[in-house]
Amino acid sequence: MVVTTLVDERVDEAWTGKLAARVARQIERDIVATRWQVGHVVGSETELRERYQVSRAVLREAIRLVEHHQVGTMRRGPNGGLVVRAPDAGATASAMVMYLKSVGTTLEDLISVRIMLEPLAVTLAAEQITESGIAELRAVLEDEARSGMGRDAHLRNQLHLTLAKLSGNPALHLFIDVLLRLTWRYAGQQLLHLPAPTDPGLVEANHAHRSIADAVVAGQGARAQYHVQQHLEATRDYLRNWQPPEHSALQQAKDVLGTPVREQKLAEVVAERLLTEIIERGWEVGSVIGSEAMLLERFDVSRPALREAVRLLEYHSVAQMRRGPGGGLIVTKPNPTASIDATALHLDYQGLNTGDLHTVREVLELGCTDQLVTTTDQDLLAHRLPAFAQSPAPETGTGSCHPWHIELADLSGNPALALFLRILITLRTRHHDPVDPAAGATDAATAHQGIVDALLTGDAGLARHRMRRHLHRPEDTGAHGYRGPRE
């Protein structure tokens, strides 16, 4: 039986969307608590209204959010109701893409994190490659060759995504998927103008793809790691130095950039267009984009479709509709909570285990440490880090992240790195039960301070050493960790 939870509806009508988001999160938690029984009917609309003690309008908005996350779908008619479905990466990736676009993530940020994660992916893939995996990898290379020496940028991404999948790590696969989607969105015009097949750069890239695949097939993780890192650094140089051709197909690029990465509902398309407008026009927090009437005319959609789009933006804290005189759609400060929630749901369903989580987290935490030593203002570090080092750890099971680790992630200045770390640390705190919380908190504070000291003296090697030792404590590596509902 699904866990029942009453939700207090003593909320002003202006905050209906927030109440719907709360109800959606509770529905999703209840689905996870019952170990994600795909095909199970959670309840009819009447039953769900009674269970969560909300109005029909609030429940329907909540269900739209649940459907947006692809956690469930509403089936009409006899024997209908909210049906649990198997989520795919599309909804989760879309949530992260929306947040990362809204906070100004750059191509440099994306490539930087790819250089951290993709070498790990090929190393893991090389360790556990199977006959079917070899066949899949070689099929991608054959498709590249048939496309004209691999000039199809979407197809070239497929090799990277396949290697991520073959790593066997759901978090790694998902994060690389998001990075590839965003790379395409931001660099679509460059990637539509790949050089001729005989260009030395493209020939070298094709050689790199085959070298990476050959090393993975041979189980040579170190060699695969070297080739993928060299390849990504060359990709970064190409994107940095790219110049538009004399007759640039700018509109074609814009059309491609606007193409949904998965089949979308009208409301999702409108939400994406509004987000793009906010970014491209540089709307600041507090700016009024337009009234509901103006937006209805601009996008030529129905009021329900527009309101659902606005709810999605509100859910992601990108914008909020203010009613009354002087009201309209107001730009707000983005918040990663929706992305974290969507990702946690997806990875729970995938059965992410503590070892998988820790493997990716260690790479990102060490990458964050490197960035703090080399690129961050030391005065800023000295001002912000010491106080956080002594902060108490959150209570187990609250889903809160340790503030010191979150501060490190934010100080890196890389939104993608910070978001991924927030997700992993949140998952760890939601599902982990330390052996001795009191002793663990004392040890953590000491470790945090030691890492801070190394960072403030610019000692990258010592900072990495101390961070790695800190992350390899039993309570962090998952000696008493968890596995998601698909175990």
C-alpha positions as a printed NumPy array, in Angstrom:
array([[  0.   ,   0.   ,   0.   ],
       [  1.249,   3.507,  -0.832],
       [  2.272,   5.585,   2.169],
       [ -0.364,   8.21 ,   2.899],
       [  0.605,  11.713,   3.892],
       [ -1.682,  14.68 ,   4.515],
       [ -0.572,  17.997,   3.056],
       [ -1.707,  21.231,   4.692],
       [ -3.485,  23.399,   2.117],
       [ -3.665,  26.549,   4.244],
       [ -1.839,  28.438,   1.548],
       [ -2.777,  31.597,  -0.308],
       [ -3.993,  30.953,  -3.855],
       [ -0.968,  32.802,  -5.21 ],
       [  1.171,  29.928,  -3.939],
       [ -0.91 ,  27.139,  -5.472],
       [  1.986,  26.17 ,  -7.723],
       [  4.285,  25.708,  -4.744],
       [  1.697,  23.536,  -3.012],
       [  1.369,  21.451,  -6.182],
       [  5.148,  20.998,  -6.236],
       [  5.073,  19.813,  -2.625],
       [  2.308,  17.33 ,  -3.403],
       [  4.184,  16.107,  -6.484],
       [  7.299,  15.485,  -4.415],
       [  5.257,  13.561,  -1.829],
       [  3.619,  11.412,  -4.522],
       [  7.059,  10.647,  -5.945],
       [  8.459,   9.769,  -2.506],
       [  5.526,   7.428,  -1.922],
       [  6.177,   5.708,  -5.254],
       [  9.845,   5.238,  -4.31 ],
       [  8.835,   3.954,  -0.84 ],
       [  6.853,   1.138,  -2.491],
       [  9.94 ,   0.153,  -4.543],
       [  8.669,   1.6  ,  -7.813],
       [  6.082,  -0.946,  -8.931],
       [  5.804,  -0.103, -12.631],
       [  2.216,  -0.462, -13.841],
       [  0.762,  -0.16 , -10.334],
       [ -2.199,   2.244, -10.013],
       [ -1.387,   4.601,  -7.15 ],
       [ -4.978,   5.789,  -6.949],
       [ -7.81 ,   7.484,  -8.792],
       [ -8.072,  11.262,  -8.826],
       [-10.705,  11.121,  -6.064],
       [ -8.576,   8.804,  -3.927],
       [ -5.49 ,  10.974,  -4.392],
       [ -7.38 ,  14.137,  -3.477],
       [ -8.535,  12.502,  -0.268],
       [ -5.127,  11.019,   0.509],
       [ -3.221,  14.292,   0.083],
       [ -6.062,  16.539,   1.231],
       [ -5.875,  18.988,  -1.681],
       [ -8.214,  20.475,  -4.247],
       [ -8.719,  19.101,  -7.729],
       [ -6.754,  22.036,  -9.242],
       [ -3.751,  21.479,  -6.971],
       [ -3.75 ,  17.721,  -7.537],
       [ -3.932,  18.079, -11.315],
       [ -0.983,  20.469, -11.318],
       [  0.929,  18.065,  -9.079],
       [  0.186,  15.194, -11.444],
       [  1.467,  17.267, -14.383],
       [  4.782,  17.628, -12.548],
       [  4.858,  13.885, -11.803],
       [  4.233,  13.244, -15.502],
       [  6.934,  15.792, -16.405],
       [  9.399,  13.717, -14.361],
       [  8.044,  10.6  , -16.097],
       [  7.423,   8.963, -12.738],
       [  3.753,   8.304, -13.458],
       [  1.009,   9.011, -15.953],
       [ -2.712,   9.623, -15.507],
       [ -4.902,   7.003, -17.177],
       [ -8.488,   8.042, -17.814],
       [-11.632,   5.939, -17.888],
       [-12.658,   2.794, -15.981],
       [ -9.873,   1.35 , -13.832],
       [ -7.962,   4.541, -14.464],
       [ -5.8  ,   6.562, -12.128],
       [ -2.175,   7.551, -11.644],
       [ -0.08 ,   4.696, -13.052],
       [  3.557,   4.215, -12.054],
       [  5.866,   4.23 , -15.059],
       [  9.54 ,   3.503, -15.615],
       [ 11.375,   6.834, -15.948],
       [ 14.014,   7.5  , -18.562],
       [ 16.917,   9.885, -18.494],
       [ 15.117,  12.44 , -20.668],
       [ 13.074,  14.103, -17.93 ],
       [ 15.995,  14.177, -15.527],
       [ 18.388,  15.531, -18.119],
       [ 15.844,  18.183, -19.124],
       [ 15.536,  19.346, -15.516],
       [ 19.293,  19.708, -15.191],
       [ 19.619,  21.349, -18.605],
       [ 16.981,  23.928, -17.667],
       [ 18.75 ,  24.791, -14.42 ],
       [ 22.258,  24.868, -15.91 ],
       [ 21.141,  27.085, -18.778],
       [ 19.429,  29.471, -16.372],
       [ 22.576,  29.989, -14.24 ],
       [ 24.865,  30.819, -17.153],
       [ 26.831,  27.605, -17.592],
       [ 29.469,  28.03 , -20.319],
       [ 31.051,  25.707, -22.841],
       [ 34.287,  25.944, -20.854],
       [ 32.404,  24.715, -17.78 ],
       [ 30.965,  21.764, -19.689],
       [ 34.227,  20.627, -21.248],
       [ 36.003,  21.027, -17.912],
       [ 33.607,  18.583, -16.225],
       [ 33.66 ,  16.233, -19.209],
       [ 37.447,  16.037, -18.826],
       [ 36.86 ,  14.924, -15.235],
       [ 34.145,  12.353, -15.95 ],
       [ 34.788,  10.799, -19.349],
       [ 38.232,   9.36 , -18.474],
       [ 36.549,   7.645, -15.52 ],
       [ 33.829,   6.304, -17.824],
       [ 36.277,   4.712, -20.28 ],
       [ 38.346,   3.243, -17.43 ],
       [ 35.265,   1.557, -15.949],
       [ 34.083,   0.454, -19.401],
       [ 37.473,  -1.158, -20.092],
       [ 37.311,  -3.054, -16.797],
       [ 33.959,  -4.692, -17.542],
       [ 33.535,  -4.697, -21.319],
       [ 31.574,  -7.694, -22.638],
       [ 31.131,  -9.244, -26.077],
       [ 27.837,  -7.401, -26.532],
       [ 29.45 ,  -4.153, -25.391],
       [ 32.252,  -4.609, -27.92 ],
       [ 29.688,  -5.154, -30.673],
       [ 27.772,  -2.048, -29.629],
       [ 30.905,   0.095, -29.549],
       [ 32.097,  -1.085, -32.941],
       [ 28.659,  -0.503, -34.444],
       [ 28.867,   3.16 , -33.415],
       [ 32.277,   3.471, -35.088],
       [ 30.889,   1.891, -38.27 ],
       [ 27.99 ,   4.356, -38.28 ],
       [ 30.479,   7.208, -37.917],
       [ 32.506,   5.962, -40.866],
       [ 29.387,   5.591, -43.044],
       [ 28.337,   9.178, -42.241],
       [ 31.361,  10.566, -44.082],
       [ 34.349,  10.28 , -41.78 ],
       [ 32.214,  11.165, -38.792],
       [ 31.096,  14.712, -39.681],
       [ 27.678,  14.132, -38.08 ],
       [ 28.105,  15.833, -34.68 ],
       [ 25.094,  14.087, -33.13 ],
       [ 26.519,  10.729, -34.178],
       [ 29.946,  11.652, -32.814],
       [ 28.309,  12.261, -29.428],
       [ 26.914,   8.736, -29.57 ],
       [ 30.353,   7.208, -29.029],
       [ 30.818,   9.236, -25.832],
       [ 27.328,   8.322, -24.615],
       [ 27.846,   4.637, -25.386],
       [ 31.097,   4.596, -23.423],
       [ 29.297,   6.252, -20.504],
       [ 26.61 ,   3.56 , -20.594],
       [ 29.208,   0.799, -20.769],
       [ 30.779,   2.164, -17.573],
       [ 27.881,   0.525, -15.716],
       [ 27.565,   3.558, -13.433],
       [ 24.085,   5.189, -13.669],
       [ 25.214,   8.537, -12.258],
       [ 28.169,   8.752, -14.617],
       [ 25.983,   7.834, -17.593],
       [ 23.374,  10.449, -16.679],
       [ 25.846,  13.274, -16.023],
       [ 27.703,  12.695, -19.288],
       [ 24.356,  12.602, -21.106],
       [ 23.506,  16.044, -19.677],
       [ 26.932,  17.441, -20.578],
       [ 26.611,  16.192, -24.161],
       [ 23.126,  17.682, -24.54 ],
       [ 24.304,  21.041, -23.27 ],
       [ 27.452,  20.98 , -25.394],
       [ 25.227,  20.543, -28.436],
       [ 22.832,  23.293, -27.366],
       [ 25.652,  25.77 , -26.807],
       [ 27.907,  24.779, -29.707],
       [ 25.33 ,  23.76 , -32.296],
       [ 26.544,  26.197, -34.917],
       [ 30.167,  25.148, -34.53 ],
       [ 29.225,  21.48 , -34.683],
       [ 27.091,  22.036, -37.784],
       [ 30.218,  23.325, -39.507],
       [ 32.669,  20.552, -38.82 ],
       [ 35.615,  20.712, -41.24 ],
       [ 35.924,  18.649, -44.396],
       [ 36.726,  14.937, -43.965],
       [ 40.316,  15.578, -45.068],
       [ 40.868,  18.308, -42.468],
       [ 43.746,  17.226, -40.168],
       [ 41.702,  18.08 , -37.083],
       [ 38.781,  15.851, -38.049],
       [ 41.098,  13.073, -39.198],
       [ 42.792,  13.24 , -35.796],
       [ 39.413,  13.207, -34.016],
       [ 38.34 ,  10.13 , -35.976],
       [ 41.61 ,   8.463, -35.06 ],
       [ 41.024,   9.393, -31.403],
       [ 37.563,   7.791, -31.394],
       [ 38.937,   4.555, -32.788],
       [ 41.906,   4.612, -30.396],
       [ 39.601,   5.099, -27.409],
       [ 37.312,   2.276, -28.52 ],
       [ 40.246,  -0.08 , -29.268],
       [ 41.737,   0.544, -25.816],
       [ 38.409,  -0.123, -24.106],
       [ 37.886,  -3.332, -26.091],
       [ 41.4  ,  -4.48 , -25.129],
       [ 40.717,  -3.726, -21.464],
       [ 43.46 ,  -1.07 , -21.399],
       [ 41.851,   1.525, -19.158],
       [ 44.9  ,   3.775, -18.737],
       [ 45.419,   4.008, -22.507],
       [ 41.716,   4.72 , -23.085],
       [ 41.833,   7.398, -20.394],
       [ 44.833,   9.081, -22.047],
       [ 43.198,   9.111, -25.489],
       [ 39.857,  10.476, -24.283],
       [ 41.525,  13.261, -22.313],
       [ 43.62 ,  14.281, -25.324],
       [ 40.524,  14.146, -27.511],
       [ 38.465,  16.35 , -25.17 ],
       [ 41.245,  18.907, -24.867],
       [ 41.428,  19.045, -28.676],
       [ 37.642,  19.504, -28.79 ],
       [ 37.923,  22.389, -26.332],
       [ 40.597,  24.034, -28.495],
       [ 38.436,  23.619, -31.606],
       [ 35.41 ,  25.225, -29.952],
       [ 37.532,  28.06 , -28.538],
       [ 39.094,  28.921, -31.889],
       [ 36.123,  28.311, -34.164],
       [ 35.265,  31.055, -36.636],
       [ 31.908,  31.128, -38.48 ],
       [ 32.112,  30.353, -42.203],
       [ 31.529,  33.184, -44.643],
       [ 28.005,  31.976, -45.43 ],
       [ 27.007,  30.742, -41.985],
       [ 23.76 ,  28.79 , -41.743],
       [ 22.789,  30.713, -38.615],
       [ 19.081,  30.002, -38.853],
       [ 19.785,  26.3  , -39.352],
       [ 21.84 ,  26.325, -36.186],
       [ 19.093,  28.119, -34.291],
       [ 16.557,  25.585, -35.514],
       [ 18.723,  22.7  , -34.333],
       [ 19.343,  24.344, -30.983],
       [ 15.609,  24.704, -30.553],
       [ 14.913,  21.064, -31.321],
       [ 13.733,  19.223, -28.192],
       [ 16.065,  16.479, -27.003],
       [ 13.022,  14.279, -26.516],
       [  9.37 ,  14.434, -27.481],
       [  7.901,  17.32 , -25.488],
       [  4.471,  18.539, -24.582],
       [  3.464,  22.006, -25.736],
       [  3.879,  23.405, -22.223],
       [  7.45 ,  22.129, -22.067],
       [  8.246,  23.742, -25.421],
       [  6.812,  27.076, -24.24 ],
       [  8.774,  26.84 , -20.981],
       [ 11.966,  26.208, -22.959],
       [ 11.296,  29.204, -25.214],
       [ 10.643,  31.44 , -22.221],
       [ 13.871,  30.295, -20.588],
       [ 15.811,  30.973, -23.787],
       [ 14.301,  34.459, -23.956],
       [ 15.272,  35.181, -20.337],
       [ 18.864,  34.16 , -21.052],
       [ 19.305,  35.772, -24.463],
       [ 17.789,  39.103, -23.437],
       [ 19.672,  39.184, -20.176],
       [ 16.59 ,  39.638, -18.012],
       [ 17.677,  40.326, -14.434],
       [ 16.029,  38.908, -11.312],
       [ 12.85 ,  40.91 , -10.634],
       [ 12.274,  41.834, -14.295],
       [  8.737,  41.468, -15.651],
       [  8.779,  39.461, -18.881],
       [  5.141,  40.188, -19.646],
       [  1.597,  39.812, -18.42 ],
       [ -0.349,  36.618, -18.985],
       [ -2.331,  38.305, -21.77 ],
       [  0.853,  39.448, -23.513],
       [  2.419,  35.997, -23.264],
       [ -0.72 ,  34.318, -24.601],
       [ -0.58 ,  36.547, -27.654],
       [  3.197,  36.183, -28.106],
       [  3.236,  32.391, -27.996],
       [ -0.216,  31.825, -29.517],
       [ -1.15 ,  29.062, -27.087],
       [ -4.108,  28.334, -24.855],
       [ -4.273,  29.656, -21.302],
       [ -3.964,  26.119, -19.799],
       [ -0.822,  25.443, -21.879],
       [  0.764,  28.746, -20.848],
       [ -0.095,  28.233, -17.186],
       [  1.401,  24.748, -17.238],
       [  4.567,  26.193, -18.81 ],
       [  4.713,  28.823, -16.083],
       [  4.3  ,  26.14 , -13.428],
       [  7.338,  24.343, -14.845],
       [  9.368,  27.557, -14.687],
       [  8.157,  28.161, -11.141],
       [  9.049,  24.601, -10.199],
       [ 12.586,  25.201, -11.44 ],
       [ 12.653,  28.661,  -9.768],
       [ 13.343,  30.359, -13.099],
       [ 10.322,  32.667, -13.041],
       [  7.102,  33.224, -11.101],
       [  3.703,  34.602, -12.105],
       [  2.584,  37.528,  -9.937],
       [ -1.118,  38.375, -10.049],
       [ -2.784,  41.766,  -9.773],
       [ -1.871,  45.285, -11.002],
       [  1.74 ,  45.539, -12.123],
       [  1.992,  41.769, -12.15 ],
       [  3.164,  39.346, -14.774],
       [  5.845,  36.709, -15.207],
       [  8.74 ,  37.744, -12.947],
       [ 12.306,  36.474, -13.334],
       [ 13.514,  34.787, -10.119],
       [ 16.831,  33.423,  -8.876],
       [ 17.292,  29.84 , -10.12 ],
       [ 17.358,  27.073,  -7.538],
       [ 18.777,  23.56 ,  -8.121],
       [ 16.218,  21.779,  -5.913],
       [ 14.032,  20.587,  -8.796],
       [ 17.045,  19.192, -10.66 ],
       [ 18.274,  17.429,  -7.535],
       [ 14.84 ,  15.912,  -6.87 ],
       [ 14.426,  14.721, -10.466],
       [ 17.899,  13.203, -10.521],
       [ 17.474,  11.486,  -7.165],
       [ 14.278,   9.854,  -8.463],
       [ 15.929,   8.634, -11.63 ],
       [ 19.015,   7.264,  -9.885],
       [ 16.896,   5.628,  -7.18 ],
       [ 14.999,   3.81 ,  -9.91 ],
       [ 18.236,   2.809, -11.636],
       [ 19.432,   1.191,  -8.407],
       [ 22.467,   3.414,  -7.904],
       [ 24.594,   1.833,  -5.181],
       [ 26.929,   3.539,  -2.766],
       [ 30.028,   2.385,  -4.613],
       [ 28.788,   3.951,  -7.866],
       [ 27.94 ,   7.166,  -6.062],
       [ 31.272,   7.374,  -4.262],
       [ 33.309,   6.695,  -7.432],
       [ 31.813,   9.664,  -9.276],
       [ 31.785,  11.896,  -6.232],
       [ 35.502,  11.36 ,  -5.587],
       [ 36.439,  12.377,  -9.128],
       [ 34.31 ,  15.511,  -8.908],
       [ 35.445,  16.489,  -5.409],
       [ 39.098,  16.142,  -6.446],
       [ 38.41 ,  18.106,  -9.618],
       [ 36.751,  20.786,  -7.511],
       [ 39.815,  20.867,  -5.226],
       [ 42.103,  21.358,  -8.255],
       [ 39.996,  24.245,  -9.532],
       [ 39.969,  25.96 ,  -6.164],
       [ 43.77 ,  25.891,  -5.968],
       [ 44.378,  27.119,  -9.511],
       [ 41.531,  29.457, -10.443],
       [ 39.817,  30.812,  -7.334],
       [ 40.626,  34.053,  -5.516],
       [ 42.544,  33.031,  -2.392],
       [ 41.106,  35.959,  -0.422],
       [ 37.626,  34.657,  -1.207],
       [ 38.606,  31.178,  -0.016],
       [ 40.061,  32.581,   3.196],
       [ 36.88 ,  34.541,   3.806],
       [ 34.322,  31.817,   3.159],
       [ 35.797,  28.381,   3.819],
       [ 37.035,  28.309,   7.44 ],
       [ 33.624,  28.977,   9.   ],
       [ 32.003,  26.269,   6.892],
       [ 34.724,  23.766,   7.833],
       [ 33.437,  23.73 ,  11.423],
       [ 29.739,  23.62 ,  10.516],
       [ 27.816,  20.701,  12.034],
       [ 26.772,  17.894,   9.732],
       [ 23.05 ,  17.642,   8.897],
       [ 20.886,  15.086,  10.621],
       [ 20.925,  11.685,   8.962],
       [ 18.062,  11.095,   6.556],
       [ 17.115,  14.775,   6.204],
       [ 18.349,  14.945,   2.651],
       [ 20.461,  17.982,   3.515],
       [ 24.003,  18.36 ,   2.247],
       [ 26.969,  19.15 ,   4.454],
       [ 27.392,  22.93 ,   4.025],
       [ 31.181,  22.73 ,   3.691],
       [ 31.105,  20.438,   0.673],
       [ 28.391,  22.538,  -0.944],
       [ 30.438,  25.678,  -0.323],
       [ 33.44 ,  24.062,  -2.01 ],
       [ 31.295,  23.164,  -5.01 ],
       [ 29.861,  26.678,  -5.298],
       [ 33.286,  28.3  ,  -4.96 ],
       [ 34.559,  26.287,  -7.926],
       [ 32.633,  28.722, -10.122],
       [ 31.487,  25.879, -12.379],
       [ 27.684,  25.45 , -12.23 ],
       [ 27.728,  21.943, -13.739],
       [ 30.345,  20.728, -11.27 ],
       [ 28.469,  22.333,  -8.372],
       [ 25.112,  20.823,  -9.416],
       [ 26.493,  17.308,  -9.868],
       [ 28.189,  17.439,  -6.477],
       [ 25.014,  18.717,  -4.814],
       [ 23.116,  15.786,  -6.304],
       [ 25.63 ,  13.18 ,  -5.156],
       [ 26.03 ,  14.617,  -1.666],
       [ 22.26 ,  14.892,  -1.297],
       [ 21.793,  11.264,  -2.345],
       [ 24.446,  10.205,   0.134],
       [ 22.816,  12.035,   3.053],
       [ 19.331,  10.796,   2.142],
       [ 20.272,   7.138,   2.156],
       [ 23.222,   6.819,   4.49 ],
       [ 23.323,   5.87 ,   8.166],
       [ 26.7  ,   6.629,   9.766],
       [ 28.15 ,   4.132,  12.263],
       [ 28.927,   6.782,  14.895],
       [ 27.443,  10.196,  14.031],
       [ 29.158,  12.046,  16.894],
       [ 32.626,  10.699,  16.156],
       [ 32.052,  11.115,  12.431],
       [ 31.186,  14.784,  12.849],
       [ 34.355,  15.451,  14.859],
       [ 36.555,  13.644,  12.343],
       [ 34.889,  15.457,   9.447],
       [ 35.474,  18.892,  10.968],
       [ 39.17 ,  18.067,  11.458],
       [ 39.46 ,  16.785,   7.88 ],
       [ 37.663,  19.825,   6.498],
       [ 40.008,  22.184,   8.312],
       [ 43.06 ,  20.307,   7.041],
       [ 41.841,  20.579,   3.444],
       [ 41.135,  24.29 ,   3.925],
       [ 44.642,  24.845,   5.25 ],
       [ 46.151,  23.151,   2.185],
       [ 43.94 ,  25.135,  -0.178],
       [ 44.858,  28.449,   1.458],
       [ 48.568,  27.729,   1.053],
       [ 48.051,  26.712,  -2.582],
       [ 49.317,  23.17 ,  -1.971],
       [ 47.32 ,  21.252,  -4.592],
       [ 48.953,  17.884,  -3.906],
       [ 48.341,  18.012,  -0.162],
       [ 44.767,  19.245,  -0.682],
       [ 44.055,  16.297,  -2.998],
       [ 45.684,  13.845,  -0.567],
       [ 43.613,  15.09 ,   2.36 ],
       [ 40.409,  15.179,   0.323],
       [ 40.907,  11.612,  -0.871],
       [ 41.587,  10.35 ,   2.66 ],
       [ 38.518,  12.22 ,   3.899],
       [ 36.307,  10.676,   1.216],
       [ 37.626,   7.175,   1.942],
       [ 36.37 ,   7.108,   5.524],
       [ 33.998,   4.134,   6.062],
       [ 31.037,   6.438,   6.65 ],
       [ 31.659,   8.142,   3.289],
       [ 32.544,   5.169,   1.094],
       [ 29.349,   3.372,   2.004],
       [ 30.314,   0.494,   4.227],
       [ 26.749,   0.832,   5.474],
       [ 25.328,   2.369,   2.337],
       [ 22.289,   1.687,   0.199],
       [ 21.081,   0.391,  -3.086],
       [ 18.083,   1.789,  -4.885],
       [ 14.745,   0.052,  -5.328],
       [ 15.726,  -2.06 ,  -8.346],
       [ 18.21 ,  -4.217,  -6.402]])
